[in-house]
Amino acid sequence: MAQLSVTPRTAGDVTRLGLAGRITISVSHLHSLFAGRDTTVAARVRRRRLQRARRDLGDPALGGPRSTTPPSPAPSVAPTG
């Protein structure tokens, strides 16, 4: 059975149509490659999207958190006068 994976080379548009287009097969053939497996095309696309979202949310260059430590509360300022 053909080995199908989404790699950095094929990681652009993570949709069934985008994936099938990048590897130059039809969407129906893409689905047939997943027949008899423990997953579906939709599940694989969803998992890849979640992986990308997790990676992007953790990337400080994309505005993600800079550390896993929660921010410290702002110091309170005593009123003067």
Rosetta blueprint (number, residue, H / E / L):
1 M L
2 A L
3 Q L
4 L L
5 S L
6 V L
7 T L
8 P H
9 R H
10 T H
11 A L
12 G L
13 D L
14 V L
15 T L
16 R H
17 L H
18 G H
19 L H
20 A H
21 G H
22 R H
23 I L
24 T L
25 I L
26 S L
27 V H
28 S H
29 H H
30 L H
31 H H
32 S H
33 L H
34 F H
35 A L
36 G L
37 R L
38 D L
39 T L
40 T L
41 V H
42 A H
43 A H
44 R H
45 V H
46 R H
47 R H
48 R H
49 R H
50 L H
51 Q H
52 R H
53 A H
54 R H
55 R H
56 D H
57 L H
58 G L
59 D L
60 P H
61 A H
62 L H
63 G L
64 G L
65 P L
66 R L
67 S L
68 T L
69 T L
70 P L
71 P L
72 S L
73 P L
74 A L
75 P L
76 S L
77 V L
78 A L
79 P L
80 T L
81 G L
